[in-house]
Amino acid sequence: MKKPKIHYSQAPLLPIKQTEGEIQAQVIQYLLDNQWLTVRINSMAAKIKGRFLRSYYVYGLGASKGFPDVLAVKQNHCILLEIKTVKGEKSPEQVEFAEYSEKCGATVLTIRNINDLQTYLKDNLL
């Protein structure tokens, strides 16, 4: 039996087992409901006609791995969100990207549940 989707407004305050995809869906819906420009970043690479193509390249870092899952922009605020489960860990490339981004003045957050995002926005932007 498939688990019903939990809307962010109904998410329990206590930790429950959620997949990264479920957390991501709640985060994206919350951002959209609060008028954030929201971009889901899908990393990919492919070999086409003998050429290796990447979906993006970060100049200065020299990498095409590690970009966070979600980019959100609203009223001169830009945040990069890496979505992880309670036990999920960032890859070395994700850690490197976050460190480089923060040196450049970007805000990179690891979000493990919708409450993480709501708390950050309330404490820092609202």
N, C-alpha and C positions, 0 to 999 in steps of 0.2 A: 504494500500500500504506500502511495506517495505521500510525503509529509506536506501538509498545507503550508502555503507561503505565509509568513508573518509580516504584516505591515509594520513599519518602524514605530508607529504610534502605539502598537500593541506589544512591542518587544518587552519581555520581562526584564526587570532590573537585575535579577540574579543570573549568573552565567548559565547558559544552556549550550548544548552541543549544536553548533550551527556550522554549515559548510562555508567556505570562503565565498562561494557564489551567493549564498543566502545573505550573508553580511553585506556583500557588495551591492546586491539588489536593494536592500534597505537603505544603504548609504546613498545610492544614486537617487532613489525615490525621494528621500528626505531633501537632498540638495535641489532637485527639480521643484519640489513643493515649496521651497523657500527661495525660488528665483535665482539659483546659481547656474551659470553656464557650466555644463557638466560634460566632460569628455572622457569616455572609457578608452584607455590605451591598451590595444592588443599588440603585443610584440610578436613579430614573425619574421622569418627569413625563408627565402625560397631560391632554388636554382632554376632559372628560366633561360632556355636556349643557351646553356653553358655559362650564363652569368649568375653570380651569387648576389641576390638583392635583399636588402634589409628594409624594414618598414620605417626606421628612423636611425639617425646617427647624432650623437651628442658631441658637438665640437668642444674642444677644450678637455674633454674627458677621454675622447678617443674610443668610445664604446657604443655598442648598439644593444646592450643588455642592461637590465636593472631599472628601467624607467617605471615609476609607480603606476598603479592600476588606474587611478582616476585623477584627472586635472579639473579643478573647480575654480571659477572666477566670478567675483561679484564686487562691484563698487571698489575698484582698485585693490582688491585682495585676491591673491592667487595662492592656492594651496594644492600640494601634491599629496595624494593619499595612497599609501600602501596598505592594502586590505589583507589581514591575516586572521586565522582562527586563534583561539585562545592559546593553543600550543604551537602555532605556526611560527617558523623562523625565517628571517630574511636571508636570501642568498648573498654570497660575498659581493656579487655585482650590485645588488640592491643596496647594501651597506655603503659601498663605494659611491654609488650614484647619490645617495642621500647626503653623504659627507661633502661631496663636491657641490651639490645644489645648495646646501646650507652655507658653504663658503661664499657662494655667489649671492647670498641673501634670500634664497627661497625658503619657504616653509614646507617641510616634508613631515608628514605624520604617519605613524603606524596606527591603524584603526582595527580594533579587535571586536568591536560591537558598536551598535548605533549610539550607545551612551558616550563612548569615547569622543565621537564627533560632536554630539550635542554639547558636551561639557567644554570642549575646546572652543567651539563657536561662542558659547555663552560667556566664557571667561576672557576671551580675547577679541571678539569681533562684534558682539551684539550689545 
